Amino acid sequence: MIHKGGCHCGAVSYEVEAPEDLEVSECNCSICSKSGYLHLIVTAPRFKLLSGEDKLLSYTFDTHEAKHLFCRICGIKSFYIPRSHPDGVSVNMRCLDDSTIKSFRVEYFDGKNWEANAHKLKPLN
Ligand SMILES: [Zn+2]
């Protein structure tokens, strides 16, 4: 299933290949909790940026492993490169067109205590 998504103003748009029944995660770390981000983490080949590469700003902090990518026009982080899976892409499920989503299940990740919980992260397939 191909889901379409993007930022608020439409400058950033993409397609992501994922099931119609999604498994996403909610993280309580300092940045995810403030934005209410819902992570759909996929391997890089399942993600295709269609537009807006030149509109993205990158924000990093702490270990600087994650690349938080925001649209410079509307400020929305519709996807980014996560610390948990730097070879993959985390898509914000809240930025997907919901017409292709049949259901979703949320798992909680205690990213506030990253070091103690990193071993619970699943490899991507
Ligand atoms: Zn935008």
py3Dmol code that shows the C-alpha trace and the ligand (Angstrom):
import py3Dmol

protein = """\
ATOM      1  CA  MET A   1       0.000   0.000   0.000  1.00  0.00           C
ATOM      2  CA  ILE A   2       1.280   3.465  -0.918  1.00  0.00           C
ATOM      3  CA  HIS A   3       0.389   6.224   1.540  1.00  0.00           C
ATOM      4  CA  LYS A   4       0.819   9.874   0.644  1.00  0.00           C
ATOM      5  CA  GLY A   5       1.835  12.534   3.098  1.00  0.00           C
ATOM      6  CA  GLY A   6       3.561  15.816   3.623  1.00  0.00           C
ATOM      7  CA  CYS A   7       3.751  19.067   5.563  1.00  0.00           C
ATOM      8  CA  HIS A   8       0.958  21.575   6.163  1.00  0.00           C
ATOM      9  CA  CYS A   9       1.680  24.040   3.360  1.00  0.00           C
ATOM     10  CA  GLY A  10       2.233  21.303   0.790  1.00  0.00           C
ATOM     11  CA  ALA A  11       5.822  22.175  -0.103  1.00  0.00           C
ATOM     12  CA  VAL A  12       7.069  18.876   1.327  1.00  0.00           C
ATOM     13  CA  SER A  13       5.346  15.791  -0.067  1.00  0.00           C
ATOM     14  CA  TYR A  14       6.216  12.128  -0.123  1.00  0.00           C
ATOM     15  CA  GLU A  15       5.004   8.573  -0.592  1.00  0.00           C
ATOM     16  CA  VAL A  16       5.623   5.756   1.844  1.00  0.00           C
ATOM     17  CA  GLU A  17       5.066   2.044   1.344  1.00  0.00           C
ATOM     18  CA  ALA A  18       3.420   0.481   4.405  1.00  0.00           C
ATOM     19  CA  PRO A  19       0.464  -1.782   5.247  1.00  0.00           C
ATOM     20  CA  GLU A  20      -3.062  -0.371   5.480  1.00  0.00           C
ATOM     21  CA  ASP A  21      -3.085  -1.499   9.132  1.00  0.00           C
ATOM     22  CA  LEU A  22      -0.281   0.535  10.632  1.00  0.00           C
ATOM     23  CA  GLU A  23       1.834  -0.053  13.701  1.00  0.00           C
ATOM     24  CA  VAL A  24       3.176   3.250  14.947  1.00  0.00           C
ATOM     25  CA  SER A  25       4.980   4.345  18.062  1.00  0.00           C
ATOM     26  CA  GLU A  26       4.573   7.257  20.402  1.00  0.00           C
ATOM     27  CA  CYS A  27       7.694   8.376  22.238  1.00  0.00           C
ATOM     28  CA  ASN A  28       7.919  10.452  25.391  1.00  0.00           C
ATOM     29  CA  CYS A  29      11.350  11.977  24.754  1.00  0.00           C
ATOM     30  CA  SER A  30      11.857  15.708  25.008  1.00  0.00           C
ATOM     31  CA  ILE A  31      11.101  16.509  21.380  1.00  0.00           C
ATOM     32  CA  CYS A  32       8.468  13.889  20.488  1.00  0.00           C
ATOM     33  CA  SER A  33       6.324  14.691  23.500  1.00  0.00           C
ATOM     34  CA  LYS A  34       6.206  18.377  22.578  1.00  0.00           C
ATOM     35  CA  SER A  35       5.179  17.742  18.987  1.00  0.00           C
ATOM     36  CA  GLY A  36       2.874  14.751  19.529  1.00  0.00           C
ATOM     37  CA  TYR A  37       4.747  12.888  16.810  1.00  0.00           C
ATOM     38  CA  LEU A  38       3.520   9.392  15.835  1.00  0.00           C
ATOM     39  CA  HIS A  39       6.351   7.351  14.320  1.00  0.00           C
ATOM     40  CA  LEU A  40       5.919   5.083  11.336  1.00  0.00           C
ATOM     41  CA  ILE A  41       9.488   3.896  10.834  1.00  0.00           C
ATOM     42  CA  VAL A  42      10.362   2.342   7.483  1.00  0.00           C
ATOM     43  CA  THR A  43      13.477   1.339   5.554  1.00  0.00           C
ATOM     44  CA  ALA A  44      14.809   4.046   3.263  1.00  0.00           C
ATOM     45  CA  PRO A  45      13.689   2.329   0.007  1.00  0.00           C
ATOM     46  CA  ARG A  46      10.062   2.436   1.219  1.00  0.00           C
ATOM     47  CA  PHE A  47      10.148   6.218   1.424  1.00  0.00           C
ATOM     48  CA  LYS A  48      10.152   8.544  -1.580  1.00  0.00           C
ATOM     49  CA  LEU A  49      10.392  12.310  -1.199  1.00  0.00           C
ATOM     50  CA  LEU A  50       8.394  13.840  -4.042  1.00  0.00           C
ATOM     51  CA  SER A  51       8.945  17.532  -3.378  1.00  0.00           C
ATOM     52  CA  GLY A  52      10.369  20.024  -0.935  1.00  0.00           C
ATOM     53  CA  GLU A  53      13.924  18.816  -0.377  1.00  0.00           C
ATOM     54  CA  ASP A  54      15.107  22.429  -0.716  1.00  0.00           C
ATOM     55  CA  LYS A  55      12.501  23.562   1.859  1.00  0.00           C
ATOM     56  CA  LEU A  56      13.754  21.323   4.669  1.00  0.00           C
ATOM     57  CA  LEU A  57      15.658  22.630   7.672  1.00  0.00           C
ATOM     58  CA  SER A  58      17.529  20.229   9.943  1.00  0.00           C
ATOM     59  CA  TYR A  59      17.574  20.535  13.711  1.00  0.00           C
ATOM     60  CA  THR A  60      19.772  18.346  15.908  1.00  0.00           C
ATOM     61  CA  PHE A  61      20.485  18.207  19.639  1.00  0.00           C
ATOM     62  CA  ASP A  62      22.083  16.017  22.306  1.00  0.00           C
ATOM     63  CA  THR A  63      23.866  13.190  20.386  1.00  0.00           C
ATOM     64  CA  HIS A  64      23.043  14.847  17.010  1.00  0.00           C
ATOM     65  CA  GLU A  65      22.264  11.424  15.532  1.00  0.00           C
ATOM     66  CA  ALA A  66      18.653  12.184  14.703  1.00  0.00           C
ATOM     67  CA  LYS A  67      18.076  14.707  11.914  1.00  0.00           C
ATOM     68  CA  HIS A  68      14.831  16.501  12.700  1.00  0.00           C
ATOM     69  CA  LEU A  69      13.612  17.883   9.382  1.00  0.00           C
ATOM     70  CA  PHE A  70      11.148  20.746   9.331  1.00  0.00           C
ATOM     71  CA  CYS A  71       9.501  22.560   6.469  1.00  0.00           C
ATOM     72  CA  ARG A  72      10.956  26.068   6.486  1.00  0.00           C
ATOM     73  CA  ILE A  73       7.637  27.540   5.358  1.00  0.00           C
ATOM     74  CA  CYS A  74       5.072  25.948   7.700  1.00  0.00           C
ATOM     75  CA  GLY A  75       7.311  24.458  10.421  1.00  0.00           C
ATOM     76  CA  ILE A  76       5.826  20.948  10.281  1.00  0.00           C
ATOM     77  CA  LYS A  77       8.058  17.924  10.821  1.00  0.00           C
ATOM     78  CA  SER A  78       6.379  15.426   8.509  1.00  0.00           C
ATOM     79  CA  PHE A  79       9.315  12.967   8.477  1.00  0.00           C
ATOM     80  CA  TYR A  80      12.874  12.776   9.743  1.00  0.00           C
ATOM     81  CA  ILE A  81      15.897  10.544  10.191  1.00  0.00           C
ATOM     82  CA  PRO A  82      15.564   8.915  13.626  1.00  0.00           C
ATOM     83  CA  ARG A  83      18.289   8.114  16.114  1.00  0.00           C
ATOM     84  CA  SER A  84      16.750   4.658  16.552  1.00  0.00           C
ATOM     85  CA  HIS A  85      17.141   3.728  12.876  1.00  0.00           C
ATOM     86  CA  PRO A  86      19.577   6.116  11.173  1.00  0.00           C
ATOM     87  CA  ASP A  87      19.437   4.030   7.973  1.00  0.00           C
ATOM     88  CA  GLY A  88      15.669   4.372   7.835  1.00  0.00           C
ATOM     89  CA  VAL A  89      13.057   7.093   7.855  1.00  0.00           C
ATOM     90  CA  SER A  90      10.482   7.983  10.479  1.00  0.00           C
ATOM     91  CA  VAL A  91       7.288   9.262   8.910  1.00  0.00           C
ATOM     92  CA  ASN A  92       4.857  11.227  11.052  1.00  0.00           C
ATOM     93  CA  MET A  93       1.607   9.262  10.813  1.00  0.00           C
ATOM     94  CA  ARG A  94      -0.236  12.486  11.645  1.00  0.00           C
ATOM     95  CA  CYS A  95       0.970  13.874   8.310  1.00  0.00           C
ATOM     96  CA  LEU A  96      -0.362  11.013   6.179  1.00  0.00           C
ATOM     97  CA  ASP A  97      -3.478  11.238   4.056  1.00  0.00           C
ATOM     98  CA  ASP A  98      -5.871   9.141   6.159  1.00  0.00           C
ATOM     99  CA  SER A  99      -7.847   7.843   3.174  1.00  0.00           C
ATOM    100  CA  THR A 100      -5.436   4.904   2.781  1.00  0.00           C
ATOM    101  CA  ILE A 101      -5.192   4.046   6.494  1.00  0.00           C
ATOM    102  CA  LYS A 102      -7.547   1.277   7.572  1.00  0.00           C
ATOM    103  CA  SER A 103      -6.422   1.107  11.198  1.00  0.00           C
ATOM    104  CA  PHE A 104      -3.478   1.912  13.398  1.00  0.00           C
ATOM    105  CA  ARG A 105      -2.107   0.589  16.643  1.00  0.00           C
ATOM    106  CA  VAL A 106       0.094   2.688  18.909  1.00  0.00           C
ATOM    107  CA  GLU A 107       2.983   1.230  20.878  1.00  0.00           C
ATOM    108  CA  TYR A 108       4.653   3.352  23.507  1.00  0.00           C
ATOM    109  CA  PHE A 109       8.399   3.849  23.624  1.00  0.00           C
ATOM    110  CA  ASP A 110      10.076   5.295  26.700  1.00  0.00           C
ATOM    111  CA  GLY A 111      12.519   7.519  24.842  1.00  0.00           C
ATOM    112  CA  LYS A 112      12.854   9.754  27.881  1.00  0.00           C
ATOM    113  CA  ASN A 113      15.044   6.947  29.256  1.00  0.00           C
ATOM    114  CA  TRP A 114      16.701   6.185  25.926  1.00  0.00           C
ATOM    115  CA  GLU A 115      19.767   4.299  27.147  1.00  0.00           C
ATOM    116  CA  ALA A 116      17.686   1.936  29.269  1.00  0.00           C
ATOM    117  CA  ASN A 117      15.225   1.200  26.465  1.00  0.00           C
ATOM    118  CA  ALA A 118      17.201   1.279  23.218  1.00  0.00           C
ATOM    119  CA  HIS A 119      17.489  -2.534  23.291  1.00  0.00           C
ATOM    120  CA  LYS A 120      13.700  -2.781  22.862  1.00  0.00           C
ATOM    121  CA  LEU A 121      13.852  -1.148  19.432  1.00  0.00           C
ATOM    122  CA  LYS A 122      13.039  -3.537  16.630  1.00  0.00           C
ATOM    123  CA  PRO A 123      15.168  -3.857  13.506  1.00  0.00           C
ATOM    124  CA  LEU A 124      13.459  -2.704  10.334  1.00  0.00           C
ATOM    125  CA  ASN A 125      12.285  -5.196   7.758  1.00  0.00           C
TER     126      ASN A 125
END
"""
ligand_1 = """\
1
ZN
Zn 5.351 23.256 4.701
"""
view = py3Dmol.view(width=600, height=400)
view.addModel(protein, "pdb")
view.setStyle({"model": 0}, {"cartoon": {"style": "trace"}})
view.addModel(ligand_1, "xyz")
view.setStyle({"model": 1}, {"stick": {}})
view.zoomTo()
view.show()
